[in-house]
Amino acid sequence: MDELFVVDETTERPFAERVRTVLARGAVGTVEAGLLTRPLRSARVRDDGVIVLVVDVGGMSRGAGESAGMASTGASASVEIVDRVCTGRCREGSGGPSFAIDGRPSARETPCDDDCAVARGIVTLSGIVTASSVSSVSRRRLVAPDGGGSGQGAEASLRLSELLPLQVSYLGADGAHLIPRGDLAAAGVDPIGIDEQTWLRRLGADSTLAARLALRAGRQIAGTDPRIVGIDRFGLDLSIGSPSTGFRDVVRVPFLQVCRDAEDVQRQLASLAG
């Protein structure tokens, strides 16, 4: 089971932006419509607030023998996506991450455990399906570039559905946050958070960086194993805890300025870590 960290220090961040960034990654989850539960392969927010879902209608459903369909126009549907990333610790022995940014297993299937996977929240979308059609576009073009999966199977197993969201929420360690559809449509994608998984793997390669950041944040690190478990344009999340007890909390380390690109992040890291 993924580790859901407890945050003891937070910096105010726009949740609409977080949700839009999670969706922009191609993060997968599940789509429920009536008695059917289907795998979600991708979700994108249009400028009008409508969410375009790529649903795998060839996946498993609750009822055996159900047709490979999905919710028709006018039906209600709900989507659940776990906001999680692989920090790269799982690849120390195998040479590659155990799951892609969207959560599906990679070719190197070394399972991510609690020591690697970081789950910081759950995105929930519910609304009305306004359009739905079988896609003739190849699976590779419909999912995120690093979306995992083999790309095998019939193209017709994917269905495009447009969801008019009536409720959007983000459930994190600090509680549930409701996000108006207009705010989600107007929100931008975090230019750093969109590549969070890549950043975590890169920063994790520096074995002393997390400890230096923790010390600069005024934390005692004796007997602990500090890790960088989150990054966005506003700052970093450090997980600090004792390997013997297993309990970890997360310290928010805000950047001195909001970052726009990789160069900004490098400057902020140099300033914070010394």
C-alpha positions as CSV (number, residue, x, y, z in Angstrom):
1,M,0.0,0.0,0.0
2,D,1.3,3.5,-0.8
3,E,2.4,5.6,2.1
4,L,0.1,8.6,2.7
5,F,2.3,11.0,4.6
6,V,1.1,13.3,7.4
7,V,2.0,17.0,6.7
8,D,2.9,19.1,9.7
9,E,3.9,22.2,7.8
10,T,2.3,23.4,4.6
11,T,2.5,26.3,2.3
12,E,-0.7,27.5,0.7
13,R,-0.9,26.1,-2.8
14,P,-3.8,26.3,-5.3
15,F,-5.6,23.0,-5.3
16,A,-7.1,23.7,-8.7
17,E,-3.6,23.9,-10.1
18,R,-2.7,20.7,-8.3
19,V,-5.7,18.8,-9.7
20,R,-5.0,20.1,-13.2
21,T,-1.4,19.1,-13.0
22,V,-2.3,15.6,-11.8
23,L,-4.6,15.2,-14.8
24,A,-2.1,16.6,-17.2
25,R,0.4,13.9,-16.2
26,G,-2.0,11.3,-17.7
27,A,-2.6,9.9,-14.3
28,V,-4.9,6.9,-14.4
29,G,-7.6,5.7,-12.0
30,T,-11.1,4.3,-12.3
31,V,-14.3,5.4,-13.8
32,E,-17.6,4.3,-12.3
33,A,-20.9,4.6,-14.1
34,G,-23.8,2.6,-12.8
35,L,-22.7,-0.9,-12.1
36,L,-19.6,-0.6,-14.3
37,T,-16.1,0.2,-13.2
38,R,-13.6,0.7,-15.9
39,P,-9.9,1.7,-15.9
40,L,-9.2,5.3,-16.7
41,R,-6.1,5.8,-19.0
42,S,-6.0,9.6,-19.3
43,A,-7.9,12.7,-18.4
44,R,-7.6,16.2,-19.8
45,V,-9.3,19.5,-18.9
46,R,-10.6,21.6,-21.7
47,D,-10.7,25.4,-21.5
48,D,-14.5,25.2,-21.0
49,G,-14.1,23.0,-17.9
50,V,-15.2,19.8,-19.6
51,I,-13.0,16.8,-18.9
52,V,-12.1,14.4,-21.7
53,L,-11.6,10.9,-20.4
54,V,-9.9,8.0,-22.1
55,V,-11.6,4.9,-20.8
56,D,-10.5,1.4,-21.3
57,V,-13.8,-0.4,-21.9
58,G,-11.9,-3.7,-22.4
59,G,-10.9,-3.7,-18.7
60,M,-12.5,-5.5,-15.8
61,S,-15.9,-4.6,-14.5
62,R,-17.9,-5.5,-11.4
63,G,-20.4,-7.6,-13.3
64,A,-19.1,-10.6,-15.2
65,G,-20.2,-10.8,-18.8
66,E,-21.1,-7.1,-19.1
67,S,-20.7,-5.6,-22.6
68,A,-17.6,-3.6,-23.4
69,G,-19.5,-0.3,-23.1
70,M,-19.4,2.7,-20.9
71,A,-21.8,5.4,-19.7
72,S,-24.0,6.8,-22.5
73,T,-24.6,10.5,-23.0
74,G,-26.6,12.0,-20.1
75,A,-25.5,9.3,-17.6
76,S,-23.7,10.2,-14.4
77,A,-20.2,9.0,-13.8
78,S,-17.5,9.5,-11.2
79,V,-13.7,9.3,-11.5
80,E,-11.1,8.6,-8.8
81,I,-7.4,9.2,-9.3
82,V,-4.7,8.8,-6.7
83,D,-2.1,11.6,-6.8
84,R,1.0,9.5,-6.4
85,V,4.6,9.3,-7.7
86,C,7.5,6.9,-7.7
87,T,10.5,8.5,-6.1
88,G,12.9,6.2,-7.8
89,R,14.1,4.3,-4.7
90,C,12.7,1.1,-6.2
91,R,15.0,1.2,-9.1
92,E,18.2,1.0,-7.1
93,G,18.4,-2.7,-7.7
94,S,16.6,-3.0,-11.1
95,G,17.8,0.1,-12.9
96,G,14.3,1.5,-13.6
97,P,11.2,2.8,-11.9
98,S,8.5,0.2,-11.0
99,F,5.6,2.3,-12.4
100,A,5.1,5.1,-14.8
101,I,3.7,8.6,-13.8
102,D,0.2,7.3,-14.4
103,G,0.6,4.4,-11.9
104,R,0.7,1.5,-14.4
105,P,3.5,-1.1,-14.1
106,S,6.5,-0.4,-16.3
107,A,8.5,-3.0,-18.3
108,R,10.7,-3.4,-15.2
109,E,8.1,-4.7,-12.9
110,T,9.7,-4.4,-9.5
111,P,6.8,-3.4,-7.3
112,C,6.9,-0.1,-5.6
113,D,6.6,-0.4,-1.9
114,D,6.0,2.0,1.0
115,D,9.7,2.9,0.9
116,C,9.3,4.4,-2.6
117,A,5.8,5.3,-3.7
118,V,4.4,8.6,-2.3
119,A,0.6,9.1,-2.3
120,R,-0.3,12.6,-1.2
121,G,-4.0,12.8,-2.1
122,I,-7.0,11.6,-4.1
123,V,-8.7,13.5,-6.9
124,T,-12.4,12.8,-7.3
125,L,-14.5,14.0,-10.2
126,S,-18.3,13.4,-10.6
127,G,-20.6,14.7,-13.2
128,I,-22.6,14.1,-16.4
129,V,-21.3,12.4,-19.5
130,T,-22.0,14.8,-22.4
131,A,-20.5,12.8,-25.2
132,S,-19.0,9.3,-25.7
133,S,-17.5,7.5,-28.7
134,V,-15.3,4.6,-29.5
135,S,-11.9,5.9,-30.6
136,S,-10.1,5.0,-33.8
137,V,-6.9,6.6,-32.6
138,S,-4.1,4.3,-31.4
139,R,-3.7,3.8,-27.7
140,R,-0.1,5.2,-27.9
141,R,-1.5,8.6,-29.0
142,L,-4.2,8.7,-26.3
143,V,-2.2,8.2,-23.2
144,A,0.7,10.2,-21.7
145,P,4.1,9.8,-23.4
146,D,5.5,7.9,-20.3
147,G,2.1,6.3,-19.6
148,G,3.4,2.8,-19.3
149,G,1.5,-0.2,-20.7
150,S,2.4,-2.2,-23.7
151,G,0.2,-0.6,-26.2
152,Q,-1.2,-4.0,-27.1
153,G,-4.8,-4.7,-27.7
154,A,-7.5,-3.5,-30.1
155,E,-7.8,0.2,-30.6
156,A,-11.6,-0.1,-30.1
157,S,-11.0,-1.0,-26.4
158,L,-10.6,2.8,-25.8
159,R,-13.5,5.1,-25.5
160,L,-13.4,8.9,-25.4
161,S,-16.0,10.4,-23.0
162,E,-16.6,14.0,-22.2
163,L,-17.5,14.6,-18.5
164,L,-19.2,17.8,-17.4
165,P,-18.0,17.9,-13.7
166,L,-20.5,18.9,-11.1
167,Q,-18.1,18.3,-8.3
168,V,-14.3,18.3,-8.1
169,S,-12.5,17.5,-4.9
170,Y,-9.0,16.9,-3.7
171,L,-8.6,14.8,-0.5
172,G,-5.3,15.2,1.2
173,A,-3.8,14.7,4.6
174,D,-5.2,18.1,5.7
175,G,-8.7,17.4,4.6
176,A,-11.0,17.6,1.6
177,H,-11.0,20.6,-0.7
178,L,-13.8,21.4,-3.1
179,I,-12.8,23.0,-6.4
180,P,-15.2,25.0,-8.5
181,R,-15.3,23.9,-12.2
182,G,-14.4,27.4,-13.3
183,D,-11.3,27.5,-11.1
184,L,-10.2,24.1,-12.6
185,A,-10.7,25.4,-16.1
186,A,-8.8,28.6,-15.4
187,A,-6.0,26.9,-13.5
188,G,-2.6,26.4,-15.2
189,V,-0.4,23.4,-15.1
190,D,2.5,23.6,-12.7
191,P,5.6,23.6,-14.9
192,I,7.7,21.9,-12.2
193,G,5.0,19.6,-10.8
194,I,4.2,18.2,-14.2
195,D,7.7,16.6,-14.1
196,E,7.6,15.9,-10.4
197,Q,8.5,12.2,-10.7
198,T,11.5,13.0,-12.9
199,W,12.6,15.7,-10.5
200,L,12.4,13.3,-7.5
201,R,14.6,10.7,-9.2
202,R,17.1,13.4,-10.1
203,L,17.2,15.0,-6.7
204,G,17.3,11.6,-5.0
205,A,20.6,10.8,-6.8
206,D,22.3,13.4,-4.5
207,S,22.6,11.4,-1.3
208,T,23.2,14.4,1.0
209,L,20.7,17.0,-0.5
210,A,17.7,16.0,1.7
211,A,19.8,16.1,4.9
212,R,21.2,19.5,4.0
213,L,17.7,20.9,3.3
214,A,16.4,19.4,6.6
215,L,19.2,21.0,8.6
216,R,18.6,24.4,6.9
217,A,14.9,24.0,7.8
218,G,16.0,23.7,11.5
219,R,15.2,20.0,11.8
220,Q,17.2,17.4,13.8
221,I,18.2,14.6,11.5
222,A,20.3,12.4,13.9
223,G,18.9,8.8,13.6
224,T,16.6,9.8,10.7
225,D,16.5,9.1,7.0
226,P,15.5,12.4,5.3
227,R,14.0,12.1,1.8
228,I,12.7,14.5,-0.8
229,V,9.2,13.3,-1.6
230,G,7.6,16.2,-3.4
231,I,8.4,19.2,-5.5
232,D,6.3,21.9,-7.2
233,R,6.9,25.4,-8.3
234,F,6.4,26.7,-4.7
235,G,8.8,24.4,-2.9
236,L,9.8,21.0,-1.7
237,D,8.4,18.3,0.7
238,L,10.9,16.5,2.9
239,S,10.0,13.3,4.7
240,I,11.8,12.9,8.0
241,G,11.5,9.9,10.2
242,S,13.2,7.1,12.0
243,P,13.7,3.8,10.1
244,S,13.2,2.0,13.4
245,T,9.8,3.4,14.2
246,G,8.5,3.6,10.6
247,F,6.7,6.9,11.4
248,R,7.5,9.8,9.0
249,D,6.2,13.3,8.8
250,V,6.6,15.8,6.0
251,V,8.2,19.2,6.4
252,R,7.4,21.9,3.8
253,V,10.4,23.8,2.5
254,P,9.1,26.8,0.5
255,F,11.2,28.3,-2.2
256,L,12.2,31.9,-1.8
257,Q,10.4,32.7,-5.1
258,V,7.9,30.8,-7.3
259,C,9.8,28.8,-9.9
260,R,9.0,29.0,-13.6
261,D,11.5,26.5,-15.0
262,A,14.4,24.2,-14.2
263,E,16.9,27.0,-13.9
264,D,14.8,28.7,-11.2
265,V,14.7,25.4,-9.3
266,Q,18.4,24.9,-9.5
267,R,19.0,28.4,-8.2
268,Q,16.6,27.9,-5.3
269,L,18.2,24.5,-4.4
270,A,21.6,26.2,-4.4
271,S,20.3,28.9,-2.1
272,L,18.4,26.6,0.3
273,A,21.0,23.8,0.5
274,G,24.0,26.0,0.7
